[in-house]
């Protein structure tokens, strides 16, 4: 029994390190922040390419402000981007790449 618990604990630690969105999920998964789907949609509508979306998201997450957010004014008032946590650059880049990949897959699946 002890070996199983250790194995489960070890796997959960490894998965947490491999999932760059783990810290983001604390708020975006708990509706304290807008869902990823809506965030990505608004950034894609505003910036129109994945590379521009990636740059804009990294810029926002490096120093979050109301003005840098691509979200509509009503969502900004509800979720206040000025209170967004700031993470180190490597985590931000990995998380943004992961988010774009995840949401692109979701968009593709919803087209069919």
N, C-alpha and C positions, 0 to 999 in steps of 0.2 A: 504493500500500500504506500509506503514512504517513497519508493522509487517512482511510482506513478505520479504522485503529487510533485516531486522534484522535476520530473519530466515535463509536466504541464506548466509548472512555474518557469522552467528554462525556456520552453517554446514560446510562452507569452512574452518573456523579456526579449527574445530574439526577434519576434514579430514586431514588437513595439519599435525596435531600432530600425527595422526594415521599412516600416510604414511612415513615410515623412508627414503624412496627414494626421498622425495620432494626436498631436497637440492641437491641431486645428479642429478636430472632431469634438473636443471638449465643449466648444461653443457652437460651432456650425451644426453639430449633430444634436445639440440640445435646444435648438431654436433660440439661443441667446444671440445668435448671429444668423444672417440669411443663409438658406441652404445653398450648397455649392452650385446646384443647377441654375439657380437664379443669378448668382454672382457671375458665373461663367457666361451665361446668356447676355447679361448686360455689358460685360467687357467685350465679348465678341461683336455685339451690335455696334459698340462705340469704336472699337479699334480694327475690326474686320479681318485680321489675320492672326494666326496663332503666335507668330513671333512678336507682333506688336502687343498682343494680349499679355504674353509672358513678360515683356519688358515693363508694361504698365502695372501688372500685379506685383512684380518684384519691387518696383519703385514705391508703390503704395505700402507694401508690407515692410519695407525698410524704414519708412518714416510716415506712418499713417496719418492722414488729415482728411477733413471733410471735403476739401477741394480736390484732392487726388483720387477720391473714390469715384468709380464709374457708375455707381448705383444711383437710381432716381432719388430726387430730393426727399420724398416721403419715406423711403427705406433708410436714407441717411439719418433722418430725424428719429426714426424708430430704433435703429441699431447703433447710432452714433459712432462712426468710424474713428473719431479722435481717441476713443478709448480702447482701440484694438491693441493687443499685445504686440511687442516687437521681439523678433527672434533673431538669432545670428544668421548671417548671409547664406551660409551653406544649407541650413535648414530651410530657409525661405526658397532658395532655388530648387531644391529637391521637392518641396511641397507644391510649388507652382507647377513644375513639370508633371508631377503625379496627378494633380487636379486636372490639368488640361488633357492629359491622356485619358483619365477616367471619364471626364465629361464628354470628350470627343467620341468615345466608345458608346456612351449612353445616347448621344444625339444620333449616331449612325444606326443604332439598334431601333430607335424610335421612328426612323424613316421608313422602315419596312413593315 
